[in-house]
C-alpha cells in the first residue's frame, strides 16, 4: 500500500503577478475533413491529437480522455448549438441539441508527450479539457484547406459553406 498527499503550489489571479497556474499542459491537433460541395456537409475523417500530459499515470484512461476531448471539440465545432428565442430555450432536450454520436466519430490518433512537471502529482499535468481546445481550430482550418471557406461562427453552418463555395466557384453547383 502507498499513501501520497499532494498540495498544489500557490497560484495568483490573472493580473496580480506570479504564477496563475503551476502545471501548464500543451496540445496541438490536425484534422482531415471531407466537405461535400453539393450539400455543404462536413465530415471529419481523422484527428491527430498531440498532448503534453506530464507523466502518464493511467494509459487507458488517458486515451479515453483524448477521445472524449476530441469529440467534445467536434460537437462544439459542427453540431451543438444552444438556442434561445424570445427568452425561451429551444434546445431544451438532448434530441434537439444535436450532440455528436458514434456516427460522427473520426479516426482519432493520440500522440502522447511525456514531459513531467515537478509541481504536479507524480509529475502529471491536466489532460481533461486541454484536448478539446484545439479541435475547433483544427477542423475549421481543415475546412478552409478542403473547400477554401473560412468559418466565422459556430457551429459550422453547412449552408454558409455551400453559399461560400458557390460564390467562389458557381460552376461547382451548376455542374458546368
HELIX and SHEET records of a PDB file:
HELIX    1   1 UNK A   59  UNK A   74  1                                  16    
HELIX    2   2 UNK A   75  UNK A   79  3                                   5    
HELIX    3   3 UNK A   94  UNK A   97  1                                   4    
HELIX    4   4 UNK A  102  UNK A  104  5                                   3    
HELIX    5   5 UNK A  121  UNK A  123  5                                   3    
HELIX    6   6 UNK A  130  UNK A  133  1                                   4    
HELIX    7   7 UNK A  135  UNK A  147  1                                  13    
HELIX    8   8 UNK A  158  UNK A  168  1                                  11    
HELIX    9   9 UNK A  171  UNK A  174  1                                   4    
SHEET    1   A 3 UNK A  26  UNK A  35  0                                        
SHEET    2   A 3 UNK A  42  UNK A  52 -1                                        
SHEET    3   A 3 UNK A 107  UNK A 113  1                                        
SHEET    1   B 2 UNK A  84  UNK A  85  0                                        
SHEET    2   B 2 UNK A  88  UNK A  89 -1                                        
END                                                                             
